[in-house]
């Protein structure tokens, strides 16, 4: 059993457990895109360090945070462009360092 964030994973000898790139509550996500698509009002999403495309937040009162205190995100987007497009009310972002690809 491997614990990643709030979730535990079982793996056989033939499997490799990959940490999730995002997590909403106790639900891990293998892609940031699928996690963003599932965001609902009042959710908290944790994002792992990695390289991602920019994305928009449409749900209200969402908290976006890094999985750890030293989460660093590299952005695949147009230089000097925002990583997170906030198109909702009450969105909070913290614990994420942004780098341009």
N, C-alpha and C positions, 0 to 999 in steps of 0.2 A: 504494500500500500504506500502510495506517495501522496503527501499533502501539498497542495498548491493553493495558496490563498485560503479560502474557507472550504475548499472542496477536496475530497479524497478520491484517488484514482487507483484502480486495480490494473495491473499489467502482467501479462504472461511473459515467459522468456522471449517469445518472438516479437513482443511489442516494445516500442519505445514510448515512454510517457513524455509528451511535449507539454510544457507549461502553457496555460491559456494566454492569449494576448490581451484579453479583456475579461472583466467579470462584473456582472450585475447581481448584487446580493451574493448568494452562494452558487450562482449559475456561471460556469466558465464558458468562454467563447474562443473558438479557434481563429476567428477573424474579427478584426475591429468593425468591418462593415456589417457583419451580422449582429454584433452587439449594438451598434448604433441604430440599426433597423428595429431592434426590440426595445429601445429606450421608451419608457413611459413617464408621465408626470411623476415627480418626486423620487425618481430613481437616483442611485449613486452608481456610477460606473468607474471601475478601476482599470487603468491601462498600463500594460507592461512596457518597459523600454523596448524600442524597436524603430523601424522605418515604416511610415504609413502615409497614405494619401490624405489630403485635407478632407474634412467632413463638416456637415451641418448638423446642428442640434435643433430639433423641432419641438421637443417635449419641454414643458415648463417645470421650473424648480428642480432642475437636474444638477447634481454635483459630479464634476469630472475631476478625478484625482489619479496620481500615479500609484502603482501597486506598492512601491517602496518610496522612501524619502529621497532617493537619488534617481528617480525615473527620468530618463532622457529620451526624447522622441526626435527622430530625424524626419523631416517633412519632405515628401515627394510632391512638390507643387511649384508654382511660379515663384521665383525669388521675391522676397518681401511681401508675400501673400499670407494672410491669416491661415493658421492651421485649423482652427475651429471657427466655423461660421455659426454665430449664435442668432437664431431666428425664433427665439422664445423668451419668456420672462423668467427672471430669478435663477439664471444659470451661474453656477460658481465653479471656477477652475482653480486647482491648486496642486502643488507637489509635482509639477511637470516642467522640465527644462526643454526648450525647443531649439533644434538645430536645423538649418537649411541643408538639403541634400546638394 
